[in-house]
Amino acid sequence: MILVWDESAWEDYLWWQTADRRTPKRINRLIKDIARNGNQGIGKPEALETVRLGRFAADS
């Protein structure tokens, strides 16, 4: 799986690594789970209001 980060998201991720070690660990756990299980894992995908019905944020 290739991860693609938005520039501001990557900057936030790097900032969290110095500000609070728990948050990047949770993010890493979610990324690993998504890689293994798609949108059926530990995350809570929410239906998007502005996209076609039946689509979820994790599907985009």
CHARMM-style PDB file with segment names, atoms N, HN, CA, C and O in Angstrom:
ATOM      1  N   MET     1       0.845  -1.170   0.000  1.00  0.00      PROA
ATOM      2  CA  MET     1       0.000   0.000   0.000  1.00  0.00      PROA
ATOM      3  C   MET     1       0.896   1.240   0.000  1.00  0.00      PROA
ATOM      4  O   MET     1       1.839   1.335   0.787  1.00  0.00      PROA
ATOM      5  N   ILE     2       0.600   2.167  -0.870  1.00  0.00      PROA
ATOM      6  HN  ILE     2      -0.165   2.091  -1.509  1.00  0.00      PROA
ATOM      7  CA  ILE     2       1.336   3.425  -0.939  1.00  0.00      PROA
ATOM      8  C   ILE     2       0.499   4.496  -0.247  1.00  0.00      PROA
ATOM      9  O   ILE     2      -0.672   4.688  -0.575  1.00  0.00      PROA
ATOM     10  N   LEU     3       1.103   5.187   0.705  1.00  0.00      PROA
ATOM     11  HN  LEU     3       2.054   5.031   0.972  1.00  0.00      PROA
ATOM     12  CA  LEU     3       0.413   6.265   1.405  1.00  0.00      PROA
ATOM     13  C   LEU     3       0.729   7.587   0.733  1.00  0.00      PROA
ATOM     14  O   LEU     3       1.883   7.877   0.417  1.00  0.00      PROA
ATOM     15  N   VAL     4      -0.301   8.381   0.519  1.00  0.00      PROA
ATOM     16  HN  VAL     4      -1.238   8.145   0.776  1.00  0.00      PROA
ATOM     17  CA  VAL     4      -0.135   9.716  -0.053  1.00  0.00      PROA
ATOM     18  C   VAL     4      -0.698  10.707   0.959  1.00  0.00      PROA
ATOM     19  O   VAL     4      -1.865  10.624   1.340  1.00  0.00      PROA
ATOM     20  N   TRP     5       0.132  11.630   1.383  1.00  0.00      PROA
ATOM     21  HN  TRP     5       1.080  11.697   1.073  1.00  0.00      PROA
ATOM     22  CA  TRP     5      -0.259  12.602   2.394  1.00  0.00      PROA
ATOM     23  C   TRP     5      -0.473  13.965   1.756  1.00  0.00      PROA
ATOM     24  O   TRP     5       0.315  14.389   0.910  1.00  0.00      PROA
ATOM     25  N   ASP     6      -1.517  14.640   2.151  1.00  0.00      PROA
ATOM     26  HN  ASP     6      -2.157  14.296   2.838  1.00  0.00      PROA
ATOM     27  CA  ASP     6      -1.680  16.052   1.838  1.00  0.00      PROA
ATOM     28  C   ASP     6      -0.586  16.789   2.622  1.00  0.00      PROA
ATOM     29  O   ASP     6      -0.252  16.395   3.739  1.00  0.00      PROA
ATOM     30  N   GLU     7      -0.041  17.838   2.047  1.00  0.00      PROA
ATOM     31  HN  GLU     7      -0.313  18.158   1.140  1.00  0.00      PROA
ATOM     32  CA  GLU     7       1.082  18.534   2.687  1.00  0.00      PROA
ATOM     33  C   GLU     7       0.743  19.003   4.103  1.00  0.00      PROA
ATOM     34  O   GLU     7       1.548  18.840   5.020  1.00  0.00      PROA
ATOM     35  N   SER     8      -0.435  19.580   4.281  1.00  0.00      PROA
ATOM     36  HN  SER     8      -1.089  19.712   3.536  1.00  0.00      PROA
ATOM     37  CA  SER     8      -0.802  20.067   5.616  1.00  0.00      PROA
ATOM     38  C   SER     8      -1.043  18.910   6.586  1.00  0.00      PROA
ATOM     39  O   SER     8      -0.753  19.033   7.775  1.00  0.00      PROA
ATOM     40  N   ALA     9      -1.566  17.796   6.093  1.00  0.00      PROA
ATOM     41  HN  ALA     9      -1.802  17.696   5.127  1.00  0.00      PROA
ATOM     42  CA  ALA     9      -1.765  16.625   6.949  1.00  0.00      PROA
ATOM     43  C   ALA     9      -0.421  16.076   7.413  1.00  0.00      PROA
ATOM     44  O   ALA     9      -0.271  15.688   8.572  1.00  0.00      PROA
ATOM     45  N   TRP    10       0.560  16.044   6.504  1.00  0.00      PROA
ATOM     46  HN  TRP    10       0.438  16.359   5.563  1.00  0.00      PROA
ATOM     47  CA  TRP    10       1.890  15.550   6.870  1.00  0.00      PROA
ATOM     48  C   TRP    10       2.536  16.463   7.913  1.00  0.00      PROA
ATOM     49  O   TRP    10       3.154  15.987   8.866  1.00  0.00      PROA
ATOM     50  N   GLU    11       2.390  17.778   7.726  1.00  0.00      PROA
ATOM     51  HN  GLU    11       1.888  18.165   6.952  1.00  0.00      PROA
ATOM     52  CA  GLU    11       2.933  18.725   8.705  1.00  0.00      PROA
ATOM     53  C   GLU    11       2.279  18.518  10.066  1.00  0.00      PROA
ATOM     54  O   GLU    11       2.959  18.553  11.091  1.00  0.00      PROA
ATOM     55  N   ASP    12       0.976  18.307  10.084  1.00  0.00      PROA
ATOM     56  HN  ASP    12       0.424  18.279   9.251  1.00  0.00      PROA
ATOM     57  CA  ASP    12       0.272  18.031  11.338  1.00  0.00      PROA
ATOM     58  C   ASP    12       0.784  16.745  11.973  1.00  0.00      PROA
ATOM     59  O   ASP    12       1.020  16.696  13.180  1.00  0.00      PROA
ATOM     60  N   TYR    13       0.954  15.716  11.169  1.00  0.00      PROA
ATOM     61  HN  TYR    13       0.762  15.756  10.188  1.00  0.00      PROA
ATOM     62  CA  TYR    13       1.446  14.425  11.662  1.00  0.00      PROA
ATOM     63  C   TYR    13       2.827  14.585  12.301  1.00  0.00      PROA
ATOM     64  O   TYR    13       3.078  14.046  13.378  1.00  0.00      PROA
ATOM     65  N   LEU    14       3.712  15.318  11.646  1.00  0.00      PROA
ATOM     66  HN  LEU    14       3.508  15.756  10.771  1.00  0.00      PROA
ATOM     67  CA  LEU    14       5.051  15.548  12.200  1.00  0.00      PROA
ATOM     68  C   LEU    14       4.978  16.361  13.488  1.00  0.00      PROA
ATOM     69  O   LEU    14       5.714  16.094  14.438  1.00  0.00      PROA
ATOM     70  N   TRP    15       4.094  17.346  13.517  1.00  0.00      PROA
ATOM     71  HN  TRP    15       3.496  17.562  12.746  1.00  0.00      PROA
ATOM     72  CA  TRP    15       3.935  18.148  14.728  1.00  0.00      PROA
ATOM     73  C   TRP    15       3.463  17.290  15.891  1.00  0.00      PROA
ATOM     74  O   TRP    15       3.966  17.423  17.007  1.00  0.00      PROA
ATOM     75  N   TRP    16       2.494  16.404  15.637  1.00  0.00      PROA
ATOM     76  HN  TRP    16       2.085  16.296  14.731  1.00  0.00      PROA
ATOM     77  CA  TRP    16       1.973  15.538  16.695  1.00  0.00      PROA
ATOM     78  C   TRP    16       3.056  14.641  17.268  1.00  0.00      PROA
ATOM     79  O   TRP    16       3.005  14.295  18.448  1.00  0.00      PROA
ATOM     80  N   GLN    17       4.027  14.260  16.465  1.00  0.00      PROA
ATOM     81  HN  GLN    17       4.068  14.541  15.506  1.00  0.00      PROA
ATOM     82  CA  GLN    17       5.093  13.386  16.962  1.00  0.00      PROA
ATOM     83  C   GLN    17       5.920  14.057  18.050  1.00  0.00      PROA
ATOM     84  O   GLN    17       6.452  13.372  18.923  1.00  0.00      PROA
ATOM     85  N   THR    18       6.038  15.371  18.018  1.00  0.00      PROA
ATOM     86  HN  THR    18       5.605  15.927  17.309  1.00  0.00      PROA
ATOM     87  CA  THR    18       6.789  16.069  19.058  1.00  0.00      PROA
ATOM     88  C   THR    18       5.886  16.565  20.182  1.00  0.00      PROA
ATOM     89  O   THR    18       6.335  16.692  21.321  1.00  0.00      PROA
ATOM     90  N   ALA    19       4.630  16.844  19.882  1.00  0.00      PROA
ATOM     91  HN  ALA    19       4.265  16.741  18.957  1.00  0.00      PROA
ATOM     92  CA  ALA    19       3.722  17.427  20.871  1.00  0.00      PROA
ATOM     93  C   ALA    19       3.041  16.377  21.749  1.00  0.00      PROA
ATOM     94  O   ALA    19       2.833  16.606  22.941  1.00  0.00      PROA
ATOM     95  N   ASP    20       2.698  15.246  21.175  1.00  0.00      PROA
ATOM     96  HN  ASP    20       2.867  15.060  20.208  1.00  0.00      PROA
ATOM     97  CA  ASP    20       1.926  14.232  21.912  1.00  0.00      PROA
ATOM     98  C   ASP    20       2.175  12.881  21.266  1.00  0.00      PROA
ATOM     99  O   ASP    20       1.709  12.639  20.153  1.00  0.00      PROA
ATOM    100  N   ARG    21       2.888  12.011  21.929  1.00  0.00      PROA
ATOM    101  HN  ARG    21       3.267  12.208  22.833  1.00  0.00      PROA
ATOM    102  CA  ARG    21       3.256  10.717  21.345  1.00  0.00      PROA
ATOM    103  C   ARG    21       2.058   9.787  21.152  1.00  0.00      PROA
ATOM    104  O   ARG    21       2.117   8.886  20.315  1.00  0.00      PROA
ATOM    105  N   ARG    22       0.987   9.979  21.894  1.00  0.00      PROA
ATOM    106  HN  ARG    22       0.939  10.711  22.574  1.00  0.00      PROA
ATOM    107  CA  ARG    22      -0.165   9.077  21.783  1.00  0.00      PROA
ATOM    108  C   ARG    22      -0.901   9.232  20.456  1.00  0.00      PROA
ATOM    109  O   ARG    22      -1.333   8.239  19.869  1.00  0.00      PROA
ATOM    110  N   THR    23      -1.047  10.459  19.981  1.00  0.00      PROA
ATOM    111  HN  THR    23      -0.696  11.265  20.458  1.00  0.00      PROA
ATOM    112  CA  THR    23      -1.811  10.702  18.758  1.00  0.00      PROA
ATOM    113  C   THR    23      -1.184  10.035  17.540  1.00  0.00      PROA
ATOM    114  O   THR    23      -1.904   9.365  16.801  1.00  0.00      PROA
ATOM    115  N   PRO    24       0.131  10.181  17.285  1.00  0.00      PROA
ATOM    116  CA  PRO    24       0.709   9.485  16.128  1.00  0.00      PROA
ATOM    117  C   PRO    24       0.606   7.963  16.246  1.00  0.00      PROA
ATOM    118  O   PRO    24       0.465   7.271  15.238  1.00  0.00      PROA
ATOM    119  N   LYS    25       0.675   7.443  17.463  1.00  0.00      PROA
ATOM    120  HN  LYS    25       0.789   8.005  18.282  1.00  0.00      PROA
ATOM    121  CA  LYS    25       0.520   5.991  17.640  1.00  0.00      PROA
ATOM    122  C   LYS    25      -0.882   5.553  17.234  1.00  0.00      PROA
ATOM    123  O   LYS    25      -1.048   4.503  16.615  1.00  0.00      PROA
ATOM    124  N   ARG    26      -1.887   6.349  17.577  1.00  0.00      PROA
ATOM    125  HN  ARG    26      -1.751   7.203  18.080  1.00  0.00      PROA
ATOM    126  CA  ARG    26      -3.262   6.025  17.182  1.00  0.00      PROA
ATOM    127  C   ARG    26      -3.427   6.127  15.671  1.00  0.00      PROA
ATOM    128  O   ARG    26      -4.082   5.287  15.054  1.00  0.00      PROA
ATOM    129  N   ILE    27      -2.827   7.166  15.073  1.00  0.00      PROA
ATOM    130  HN  ILE    27      -2.295   7.849  15.574  1.00  0.00      PROA
ATOM    131  CA  ILE    27      -2.893   7.334  13.619  1.00  0.00      PROA
ATOM    132  C   ILE    27      -2.230   6.149  12.932  1.00  0.00      PROA
ATOM    133  O   ILE    27      -2.777   5.593  11.979  1.00  0.00      PROA
ATOM    134  N   ASN    28      -1.049   5.763  13.415  1.00  0.00      PROA
ATOM    135  HN  ASN    28      -0.605   6.215  14.189  1.00  0.00      PROA
ATOM    136  CA  ASN    28      -0.333   4.621  12.829  1.00  0.00      PROA
ATOM    137  C   ASN    28      -1.153   3.343  12.937  1.00  0.00      PROA
ATOM    138  O   ASN    28      -1.197   2.543  12.002  1.00  0.00      PROA
ATOM    139  N   ARG    29      -1.804   3.157  14.085  1.00  0.00      PROA
ATOM    140  HN  ARG    29      -1.768   3.808  14.844  1.00  0.00      PROA
ATOM    141  CA  ARG    29      -2.638   1.966  14.271  1.00  0.00      PROA
ATOM    142  C   ARG    29      -3.801   1.953  13.286  1.00  0.00      PROA
ATOM    143  O   ARG    29      -4.129   0.906  12.728  1.00  0.00      PROA
ATOM    144  N   LEU    30      -4.425   3.104  13.068  1.00  0.00      PROA
ATOM    145  HN  LEU    30      -4.159   3.955  13.521  1.00  0.00      PROA
ATOM    146  CA  LEU    30      -5.522   3.199  12.099  1.00  0.00      PROA
ATOM    147  C   LEU    30      -5.036   2.918  10.678  1.00  0.00      PROA
ATOM    148  O   LEU    30      -5.700   2.209   9.922  1.00  0.00      PROA
ATOM    149  N   ILE    31      -3.880   3.473  10.313  1.00  0.00      PROA
ATOM    150  HN  ILE    31      -3.341   4.049  10.926  1.00  0.00      PROA
ATOM    151  CA  ILE    31      -3.337   3.249   8.970  1.00  0.00      PROA
ATOM    152  C   ILE    31      -3.047   1.770   8.747  1.00  0.00      PROA
ATOM    153  O   ILE    31      -3.379   1.223   7.696  1.00  0.00      PROA
ATOM    154  N   LYS    32      -2.429   1.121   9.731  1.00  0.00      PROA
ATOM    155  HN  LYS    32      -2.159   1.565  10.585  1.00  0.00      PROA
ATOM    156  CA  LYS    32      -2.131  -0.315   9.606  1.00  0.00      PROA
ATOM    157  C   LYS    32      -3.416  -1.126   9.482  1.00  0.00      PROA
ATOM    158  O   LYS    32      -3.493  -2.062   8.686  1.00  0.00      PROA
ATOM    159  N   ASP    33      -4.422  -0.763  10.271  1.00  0.00      PROA
ATOM    160  HN  ASP    33      -4.360  -0.003  10.918  1.00  0.00      PROA
ATOM    161  CA  ASP    33      -5.684  -1.496  10.223  1.00  0.00      PROA
ATOM    162  C   ASP    33      -6.388  -1.304   8.885  1.00  0.00      PROA
ATOM    163  O   ASP    33      -6.958  -2.253   8.347  1.00  0.00      PROA
ATOM    164  N   ILE    34      -6.357  -0.097   8.344  1.00  0.00      PROA
ATOM    165  HN  ILE    34      -5.893   0.674   8.780  1.00  0.00      PROA
ATOM    166  CA  ILE    34      -6.966   0.154   7.035  1.00  0.00      PROA
ATOM    167  C   ILE    34      -6.254  -0.654   5.962  1.00  0.00      PROA
ATOM    168  O   ILE    34      -6.898  -1.197   5.065  1.00  0.00      PROA
ATOM    169  N   ALA    35      -4.925  -0.739   6.047  1.00  0.00      PROA
ATOM    170  HN  ALA    35      -4.402  -0.298   6.776  1.00  0.00      PROA
ATOM    171  CA  ALA    35      -4.158  -1.517   5.070  1.00  0.00      PROA
ATOM    172  C   ALA    35      -4.546  -2.993   5.123  1.00  0.00      PROA
ATOM    173  O   ALA    35      -4.585  -3.663   4.091  1.00  0.00      PROA
ATOM    174  N   ARG    36      -4.828  -3.493   6.307  1.00  0.00      PROA
ATOM    175  HN  ARG    36      -4.796  -2.949   7.145  1.00  0.00      PROA
ATOM    176  CA  ARG    36      -5.173  -4.913   6.467  1.00  0.00      PROA
ATOM    177  C   ARG    36      -6.641  -5.208   6.190  1.00  0.00      PROA
ATOM    178  O   ARG    36      -6.967  -6.228   5.583  1.00  0.00      PROA
ATOM    179  N   ASN    37      -7.528  -4.316   6.635  1.00  0.00      PROA
ATOM    180  HN  ASN    37      -7.263  -3.487   7.128  1.00  0.00      PROA
ATOM    181  CA  ASN    37      -8.961  -4.626   6.645  1.00  0.00      PROA
ATOM    182  C   ASN    37      -9.835  -3.683   5.826  1.00  0.00      PROA
ATOM    183  O   ASN    37     -11.058  -3.817   5.844  1.00  0.00      PROA
ATOM    184  N   GLY    38      -9.247  -2.746   5.120  1.00  0.00      PROA
ATOM    185  HN  GLY    38      -8.253  -2.637   5.105  1.00  0.00      PROA
ATOM    186  CA  GLY    38     -10.064  -1.782   4.377  1.00  0.00      PROA
ATOM    187  C   GLY    38     -10.903  -0.956   5.329  1.00  0.00      PROA
ATOM    188  O   GLY    38     -10.427  -0.570   6.397  1.00  0.00      PROA
ATOM    189  N   ASN    39     -12.140  -0.680   4.962  1.00  0.00      PROA
ATOM    190  HN  ASN    39     -12.526  -0.994   4.094  1.00  0.00      PROA
ATOM    191  CA  ASN    39     -12.986   0.130   5.847  1.00  0.00      PROA
ATOM    192  C   ASN    39     -13.820  -0.728   6.798  1.00  0.00      PROA
ATOM    193  O   ASN    39     -14.817  -0.250   7.341  1.00  0.00      PROA
ATOM    194  N   GLN    40     -13.433  -1.969   7.006  1.00  0.00      PROA
ATOM    195  HN  GLN    40     -12.623  -2.357   6.565  1.00  0.00      PROA
ATOM    196  CA  GLN    40     -14.153  -2.852   7.921  1.00  0.00      PROA
ATOM    197  C   GLN    40     -13.450  -2.995   9.264  1.00  0.00      PROA
ATOM    198  O   GLN    40     -13.853  -3.829  10.074  1.00  0.00      PROA
ATOM    199  N   GLY    41     -12.428  -2.217   9.519  1.00  0.00      PROA
ATOM    200  HN  GLY    41     -12.100  -1.539   8.860  1.00  0.00      PROA
ATOM    201  CA  GLY    41     -11.610  -2.380  10.714  1.00  0.00      PROA
ATOM    202  C   GLY    41     -12.066  -1.539  11.893  1.00  0.00      PROA
ATOM    203  O   GLY    41     -13.260  -1.341  12.117  1.00  0.00      PROA
ATOM    204  N   ILE    42     -11.076  -1.047  12.646  1.00  0.00      PROA
ATOM    205  HN  ILE    42     -10.106  -1.209  12.464  1.00  0.00      PROA
ATOM    206  CA  ILE    42     -11.340  -0.359  13.907  1.00  0.00      PROA
ATOM    207  C   ILE    42     -11.829   1.072  13.732  1.00  0.00      PROA
ATOM    208  O   ILE    42     -12.392   1.641  14.667  1.00  0.00      PROA
ATOM    209  N   GLY    43     -11.632   1.662  12.571  1.00  0.00      PROA
ATOM    210  HN  GLY    43     -11.175   1.200  11.811  1.00  0.00      PROA
ATOM    211  CA  GLY    43     -12.091   3.031  12.324  1.00  0.00      PROA
ATOM    212  C   GLY    43     -13.603   3.088  12.235  1.00  0.00      PROA
ATOM    213  O   GLY    43     -14.267   2.054  12.157  1.00  0.00      PROA
ATOM    214  N   LYS    44     -14.140   4.280  12.245  1.00  0.00      PROA
ATOM    215  HN  LYS    44     -13.601   5.120  12.308  1.00  0.00      PROA
ATOM    216  CA  LYS    44     -15.588   4.464  12.170  1.00  0.00      PROA
ATOM    217  C   LYS    44     -15.912   5.326  10.954  1.00  0.00      PROA
ATOM    218  O   LYS    44     -16.108   6.533  11.097  1.00  0.00      PROA
ATOM    219  N   PRO    45     -15.974   4.732   9.756  1.00  0.00      PROA
ATOM    220  CA  PRO    45     -16.272   5.543   8.573  1.00  0.00      PROA
ATOM    221  C   PRO    45     -17.680   6.131   8.664  1.00  0.00      PROA
ATOM    222  O   PRO    45     -18.628   5.463   9.077  1.00  0.00      PROA
ATOM    223  N   GLU    46     -17.786   7.380   8.273  1.00  0.00      PROA
ATOM    224  HN  GLU    46     -17.017   7.923   7.937  1.00  0.00      PROA
ATOM    225  CA  GLU    46     -19.076   8.065   8.295  1.00  0.00      PROA
ATOM    226  C   GLU    46     -19.502   8.364   6.868  1.00  0.00      PROA
ATOM    227  O   GLU    46     -18.674   8.698   6.022  1.00  0.00      PROA
ATOM    228  N   ALA    47     -20.785   8.243   6.607  1.00  0.00      PROA
ATOM    229  HN  ALA    47     -21.458   7.972   7.295  1.00  0.00      PROA
ATOM    230  CA  ALA    47     -21.303   8.545   5.278  1.00  0.00      PROA
ATOM    231  C   ALA    47     -21.070  10.017   4.959  1.00  0.00      PROA
ATOM    232  O   ALA    47     -21.267  10.883   5.812  1.00  0.00      PROA
ATOM    233  N   LEU    48     -20.650  10.298   3.726  1.00  0.00      PROA
ATOM    234  HN  LEU    48     -20.490   9.595   3.033  1.00  0.00      PROA
ATOM    235  CA  LEU    48     -20.441  11.675   3.297  1.00  0.00      PROA
ATOM    236  C   LEU    48     -21.751  12.253   2.786  1.00  0.00      PROA
ATOM    237  O   LEU    48     -22.498  11.568   2.087  1.00  0.00      PROA
ATOM    238  N   GLU    49     -22.032  13.485   3.120  1.00  0.00      PROA
ATOM    239  HN  GLU    49     -21.425  14.041   3.688  1.00  0.00      PROA
ATOM    240  CA  GLU    49     -23.283  14.108   2.703  1.00  0.00      PROA
ATOM    241  C   GLU    49     -23.211  14.661   1.288  1.00  0.00      PROA
ATOM    242  O   GLU    49     -24.237  14.744   0.613  1.00  0.00      PROA
ATOM    243  N   THR    50     -22.028  15.040   0.823  1.00  0.00      PROA
ATOM    244  HN  THR    50     -21.194  14.972   1.372  1.00  0.00      PROA
ATOM    245  CA  THR    50     -21.908  15.702  -0.473  1.00  0.00      PROA
ATOM    246  C   THR    50     -21.499  14.764  -1.604  1.00  0.00      PROA
ATOM    247  O   THR    50     -21.344  15.201  -2.745  1.00  0.00      PROA
ATOM    248  N   VAL    51     -21.325  13.489  -1.302  1.00  0.00      PROA
ATOM    249  HN  VAL    51     -21.452  13.134  -0.376  1.00  0.00      PROA
ATOM    250  CA  VAL    51     -20.908  12.513  -2.309  1.00  0.00      PROA
ATOM    251  C   VAL    51     -22.060  11.544  -2.531  1.00  0.00      PROA
ATOM    252  O   VAL    51     -23.003  11.503  -1.740  1.00  0.00      PROA
ATOM    253  N   ARG    52     -21.986  10.771  -3.596  1.00  0.00      PROA
ATOM    254  HN  ARG    52     -21.220  10.804  -4.238  1.00  0.00      PROA
ATOM    255  CA  ARG    52     -23.042   9.801  -3.903  1.00  0.00      PROA
ATOM    256  C   ARG    52     -23.410   8.957  -2.686  1.00  0.00      PROA
ATOM    257  O   ARG    52     -22.569   8.665  -1.836  1.00  0.00      PROA
ATOM    258  N   LEU    53     -24.660   8.577  -2.623  1.00  0.00      PROA
ATOM    259  HN  LEU    53     -25.343   8.814  -3.314  1.00  0.00      PROA
ATOM    260  CA  LEU    53     -25.119   7.717  -1.541  1.00  0.00      PROA
ATOM    261  C   LEU    53     -24.366   6.400  -1.581  1.00  0.00      PROA
ATOM    262  O   LEU    53     -24.034   5.894  -2.653  1.00  0.00      PROA
ATOM    263  N   GLY    54     -24.103   5.859  -0.424  1.00  0.00      PROA
ATOM    264  HN  GLY    54     -24.372   6.270   0.447  1.00  0.00      PROA
ATOM    265  CA  GLY    54     -23.403   4.588  -0.343  1.00  0.00      PROA
ATOM    266  C   GLY    54     -21.891   4.728  -0.308  1.00  0.00      PROA
ATOM    267  O   GLY    54     -21.185   3.729  -0.170  1.00  0.00      PROA
ATOM    268  N   ARG    55     -21.383   5.938  -0.428  1.00  0.00      PROA
ATOM    269  HN  ARG    55     -21.956   6.749  -0.540  1.00  0.00      PROA
ATOM    270  CA  ARG    55     -19.933   6.161  -0.366  1.00  0.00      PROA
ATOM    271  C   ARG    55     -19.563   6.590   1.047  1.00  0.00      PROA
ATOM    272  O   ARG    55     -20.349   7.240   1.736  1.00  0.00      PROA
ATOM    273  N   PHE    56     -18.380   6.226   1.462  1.00  0.00      PROA
ATOM    274  HN  PHE    56     -17.742   5.698   0.902  1.00  0.00      PROA
ATOM    275  CA  PHE    56     -17.895   6.585   2.784  1.00  0.00      PROA
ATOM    276  C   PHE    56     -16.569   7.314   2.654  1.00  0.00      PROA
ATOM    277  O   PHE    56     -15.897   7.215   1.628  1.00  0.00      PROA
ATOM    278  N   ALA    57     -16.197   8.041   3.687  1.00  0.00      PROA
ATOM    279  HN  ALA    57     -16.743   8.122   4.521  1.00  0.00      PROA
ATOM    280  CA  ALA    57     -14.945   8.797   3.671  1.00  0.00      PROA
ATOM    281  C   ALA    57     -13.758   7.875   3.410  1.00  0.00      PROA
ATOM    282  O   ALA    57     -12.815   8.274   2.727  1.00  0.00      PROA
ATOM    283  N   ALA    58     -13.783   6.674   3.929  1.00  0.00      PROA
ATOM    284  HN  ALA    58     -14.549   6.350   4.484  1.00  0.00      PROA
ATOM    285  CA  ALA    58     -12.678   5.736   3.743  1.00  0.00      PROA
ATOM    286  C   ALA    58     -12.616   5.202   2.315  1.00  0.00      PROA
ATOM    287  O   ALA    58     -11.584   4.664   1.914  1.00  0.00      PROA
ATOM    288  N   ASP    59     -13.702   5.335   1.527  1.00  0.00      PROA
ATOM    289  HN  ASP    59     -14.540   5.772   1.852  1.00  0.00      PROA
ATOM    290  CA  ASP    59     -13.722   4.852   0.142  1.00  0.00      PROA
ATOM    291  C   ASP    59     -13.050   5.824  -0.814  1.00  0.00      PROA
ATOM    292  O   ASP    59     -12.634   5.430  -1.903  1.00  0.00      PROA
ATOM    293  N   SER    60     -12.938   7.076  -0.427  1.00  0.00      PROA
ATOM    294  HN  SER    60     -13.276   7.397   0.458  1.00  0.00      PROA
ATOM    295  CA  SER    60     -12.417   8.106  -1.334  1.00  0.00      PROA
ATOM    296  C   SER    60     -10.928   7.996  -1.506  1.00  0.00      PROA
ATOM    297  OT1 SER    60     -10.331   8.787  -2.237  1.00  0.00      PROA
TER     298      SER     60
END
